Amino acid sequence: MPGRNEINNEIRQLRSEGPHDIVRRKYLRKLNNITERNVIAYYSGFLQKPTINETSICDDDINGLMNVMHGLDKEKGLDILLHTEGGNTAATEAIVGYLRCVFGNDVRAIVPQMAMSAGTMIACSCKEIIMGKQSSLGPIDPQFGGMSGYGLIEVFEKALQDAVDRPNTIPIWNHILSGYHPTLVGDCKKAIEWSGNMLINWLENGMFKDSENSKEKAENVANILNNNEVTKNHARHIGIGEAQSIGLKIIPLEEIQKDEGFQDIVLSAHHAYMATFADTYAYKIIENHNGRALIYNNITEEDEEDSVLSSVDSI
């Protein structure tokens, strides 16, 4: 029989759950019920709150993952619902390392809409990626202050060539390159190599682990996703067909557990997160199927009394 403390905790939990919390968690539980796998949603409100910088992947997200992974049966593997614009490369490396330490190679990525840039890297670190007709991955080429690393190198190399071929352009290039930090080009090259090597390693030892020529397959994927000459633009959307064509192990969302409504549950969960970001102060949510969550809110003291979202685990 629960004691007084347990009853008080239960009451506080019910008070803390708003309607958005209840709906989201209902669909995560449904997903867990039909797959019998752990489910974690790693969701960013970057579409609804584009002016908030903290929506991207960062080091603090490890704390959210630690929170929601506590108490899970690690033998059941993990399905991670990903919706993110990307973010910090070092944080991404740490997150993937942590997921693999806990779940090994038994992690599936589910991308209901978008997992771009570093989000694509997380998806590629999984044993397979589940995508729908509407889903998108993206290029992983590093960005510096919103500028393409490849583009910065390209401009610098064009300046060097023009200095030899057309010396009269040197004053123009001096003006253009005056904003370059002395180590910028070298940093760009190292970041590109770093991202590519990470992706190759994760694919070779994860998604392609049991395949022949696993390293070659991994390098082929990296040479496309980490190549600005091929993808042209960092914001480019890579749909399910193109993701399959470059060699990634993609499972169509529509084909997973049809009889049990897997697709409908995934998309309902996705829409519940979109509604939460649109209607509340939340801008990032890391949450599991048991309702354990870390919810990041953009809320001021003046707004606090009017907030329609609260959580005992939110920050």
ABEGO torsion letter per residue (X at the ends): XBBAAAAAAAAAAAAABBAAAAAAAAAAAAAAAAAGBBBBBBBBAAAABAABAAABBBAAAAAAAAAAABGBBAAAEBBBBBBBAEEBAAAAAAAAAAAAAAAEABBBBBBAABBBEAAAAAAAABABBBBBAABBBBBABBBBGGBBAAAAAAAAAAAAAAAAABAAAAAAAAAAAAABBAAAAAAAAAAAAAAAAAAAAAAAABAAAABBGAAAAAAAAAAAAABAAAAGBAABBBBAAAAAAAGBBBBBAAABGAAAGAAAAAAAAAAAAAAAAAABABABBBBBAAGBBBBBBBBBAAAAAABABBBAABX
